[in-house]
Amino acid sequence: MGDRARETAVRLEEHRAELTGYCYRMLGSYAEAEDAVQETMVRAWRNVERFEERSSLRTWVYRIATNVCLDALAAARRRALPMDLAEPSPGAALPGAPEDAAVWVGPCPGGDPEATVAAGESVRLAFVAALQHLPPKQRATLILRDVLAFSAREVAELHSSTVASVNSALQRARATLAAHRGPVDDSATRPPDAVRRMLAERYATAFSRYDMEELNMLLHVDATLCLPPYAKWMRGVPDIQAWLTGPAVGCRGSRLIPTTANGTPAFGQYRPSSDGTGYEPWALQVIEFSGNRITGINAFRDTERLFPLFGLPARLDPDSSVGRPKDPG
């Protein structure tokens, strides 16, 4: 490999984080996104000598990543959240059998700092789930244009298409996305980071104490709680409380360790172990907000895969102070 090729290979690595965010939005799975980016890099390294700089390196590597994702999506089932697959169910009802992990849109660690400021909401679980309704090529076009700020000309070059074709695909994609997302929160309803942190801290304390009165005050009247890999989900404070005090009452006394998922506060939940020897992983809770209320709790139960990804411990000792709720007052 010549000096120029080596320099290009180094520059490719600078795009890895941004590419992972792109592939995550395309595929709805962080693990699959990491695999797709690795495959993208392998293909790019193999062909780096052929890069003639007739387009930017960013456009060139995104063309490769797009093709990798389109190949992966060709035979894949559309990923979703529980509310995309079923009607809400009563909180007191037990969930059915779990679905295969490949059914669900999964969480991603952290946020997406490599994306533009305008992309702030574009890594939210609801947005990523809505993207899955788009045909793969439209999905790529919308992400490239509206999230990553590629020009219509760059996307046309990437797709080996025309600007008119790209603009037409983008218009159709926006219309489909709007239909599946429902009303989009405006900037007035998105709380500042300080408010989200305050609400998240209050939530963690209330959940750990199993203080239903405080939890009810924090939840929006139409808040949702979903439980992948189960299709069960519920809407509204009464059903969420019925779930927590009924089928999920074993969560009483849980410890919550803060983390970040999809650019929003999240928690590793540890339930008291049945033998009293500590606390066992139970769920990764991803919390959603609007205004000064919590609007969604997404409790992902695949802790064996998710907790290592989020750097969460395998269990908590009984005398550990980690995740212990603050004393009142």
N, C-alpha and C positions, 0 to 999 in steps of 0.2 A: 504494500500500500504506500503510495507516494505521500509527500508532505501535505499536498492539497487535500487528498482523500482523508488523511488523518485529521486534519483541521475540520473538515466537514463532519466527520464522525463525532468529534467533540461537540460541535455545534448541535448535532442531532440530539444529544443527551439533554441539552438545555430545554428541549421541547417536551421531555417525558412527562412532567407533572401536568402540563396543559393537555397533552394527548390523553392522559388517563381520565381527566374530567370529561373530555369529548367522548371517549369510548364508553365511559360509564353512562352518560346520557343516551348514547346510541343503544347500549345493550341492557341497561337496567340492572347490571350486576357488577359490583366492584371487582370480584375475583376474575370474572370474564374480561373486564376492562384491562386489568393488569396483564392477563395473558395476551390480549389483542395488542397492547402496546409493545410487549416483548416481541411478538411476531412482526409487528411493524418495524421495530428496530433491526431485527434480523434481516428482513427483506431490504431495508434501507442500506445496512452495512454491506450486504452482498452486491448492491447495485450502486454504491457510492461513486465508483469510478465513472459511471455513466451519467451522473448528474452534471448537466451542461449549463446550469444557471440561466436557462431561458425563462424559468420562473423562479420565485423566491424559494429558499430551502423550506420555509414554513409551508408554502402551498404544496411543494413536492412531497413532503412527509405526510401531510394531511391527505393527499390523494392516496398514498399507500394505506394509511390508517382507515380511511373510508372503505377502501376495497376489502380490507381485512374484516371490518365490521359487517359489510354487506354479505360477505361469504358466510360469516357466523350466523347471520340472521336468516339466511336462505332456508334453512331447515329448522329454525327455532320456533318455539311457541311464544306468543306474545306474553311478556311478563306483566304483572298487575299488582294492585293492592286489593285487600279483601272487598272494599267497597265497590270495586270494578266488577266483581264476580257474583255478588249476592246482595239481597236486601238486608237492612239491619235486623238483628234478632234481639229478643228480650235478654236483659242482663242476667236474669236468673237461670237461663237455659245453658246447658253444657255445650261445648263445641263438638263438632263431629270429628271424623278422622282427619289427621293432618294431610295436607297436600304435599306433593313433591316440591323440593326447594326450587326447582327450575321454574315454577309457576310465578314466583314472587319477585317484584322489584325489591332489591335489598338496599340497606343503608351503606353510605360511604364515610370513611373517617374524615374528620375535619370539615373544611369547606372547599373552596376552589380559588385560592388566592391568585392563581395565574390568570383567571378570567378577567374580563373588563368589569368596571364598576356596574355597568348596566346589567351584568349577569347575576346580580346578587340573589335573585329569587330562583335562578334557573337550575339550581342543584337541589331544591326542595323535593322531598319525596313525591308530593302531589304533581309537581311539574314533570319529573322524570317519568312517573306513571302515565301522565297524559301524553307524553311524547311517544309512548309505545303504541298508541292508536294510529300513528302516522305510518304510511308506507316507508320502508327503510330509506329510499333515496330522498323523499320529501323530508324525512326526519333529519338526515344529514344536512340538507339545504337550510332548513330552519335553524339548526344549531350553529352552523357556520356563519350564517348571516346575522341572526338576531342575538346570539350569545357571544360568539367569538369575533364578531365585527369584520368578517371577510367581506370584501366588495363583491358585487354581483359579477364583475368580470373575473375575479379570482375564483369564485365558485364555478363559473362556467368553464374556466380553464381546468379546474380540478375534475369536473364531471365530463370533460370533453364535450361540452354542450354549448348553448348560446345564452347570452344575457337575457333574451326574451323568454327562453325556456326556464331559466332559473327564476326569473321574476314571477312567472306563472305558477311554478311549483311552490314558491314561497307564499303566494297569495292563498293557494289551496290549503297549504299546511297551516297557515295562521287561522283560517276559518275552521278547520277540523279541530285544532288545538283549543280554540275558544269554546267550541261546543262541548268538549270533554272536560275542560277545566271548570266551567261554570263561572260565576262572578269572580273577577280577579281583584284581590285587595289592592287599593291604591296606597300611595305613600303615607297617607294620613292614618291608616290602620296598621301599618307595620311598626311595631314598637322599636325604639332605639335599643342598642345593645345593652345599655345599663338597665333598662326596664325588663328586658328578657332575662338578664342575669338575676335580677331581684325576684322575678316571678319563678324562675327555675329553682332558686334557693328556697323560696317559700314552699314550692311544690315538694322538693326533696324532703324537707323537714316534716311537712304534713303527711306525706306518704309513709315515711319511716315511723311516724307516731300513729299512723292509721287514723288520723284525725279527719273524719268524714265532713265535719262542719267546715273546716278550713279548706279542704279539697273542693267542696261544693262552691265556696266563695271564689276560688281561683279558676274554675272551669266556666267556659262560655255555656250558655243554655243549650246550644246545639253542638257541643263538643263531641268528638268521636273517639272511640277506643277500638283499635284493631289488633289482632293477635296472630300474625303470620308465624307458623305455616298453617294455621287454621283459617278457614274462610269466614269464621264468625267475626262480626264486628257489631258495635252498638252505637247509638246516637242519643245524646241527651244525658243530663246529670242523673235523673232517676235510674236509668238503666245502667250507667257506669257504676253508681253506688250499689245497685243490686248485684252487679257482678263482683265488686270488691268485697262485699259483705256476705256473698253467697258462695259460688263456685271457687272464687279466688281468695277466700278468707285465709288460706295458708300463707298469703303474702304479708299478713300482719307481722310486724317486727322486722321487716326487710331492711337491709342497708342499701343505700344508693351512692355509687361513686360517680362523680361528674366526669363527663367527657364531651366531645362535640361530634355530631354526625350531620351530614348534609347542611353544614353551615348553621346549625341550630343547637341549642343545649340538648344533651342526651345524658343518660345514666346507665351504668351497669347495675342491674338489680340483683341482689343476693338474698335468697330466702333462708330463714333459719333451717338448718339441717334437722332431719327427723330424730337423729340420735343426740342432738344437743352439742355436737362437737364443733360448731362454727356455722358458717354461712356458705351456701352453695350457689353457683351461678344460676340465674333463673331467666332473665330477659335483658335485652338491650332496649331501653325505652328512649325513643326519639320524640321530642316534645315540639309541638307547633303552637304558634302564638298569633294573635291578632288583637290590636289595641292593647288593653290591659288585662286580657284573659287568655287562658290556655284553650286552644281550639282543637287540638288533636294529641292523642297519646298512641304511639305506634310501638307495640311491645313485641320485638322479634325474639323468638324463643331459641334460635339456633346458636346457643351460647358457645358450643364447642368450636365453631368456626369463627364467630364474631368477636368473642372476648379477646383472643390473641391478636386479631386484626386491630382492635382498638386499644391494645396495650393494657387490658384489664386483668387483674390477678385471677388465678384458677379457683381460688376459694379464699374466704376470710376466716381467721382464727376467732374463737369466741371472745378473747380478751382484746381484740383489735379495736382501736378507736376510729379506724377508717370508715367513713360513711355513717358514723353515729350521729343521730339528730342532735341539734343544738338544744341546750337547756332552755326552757321557757323564759321569756323576759330578756 
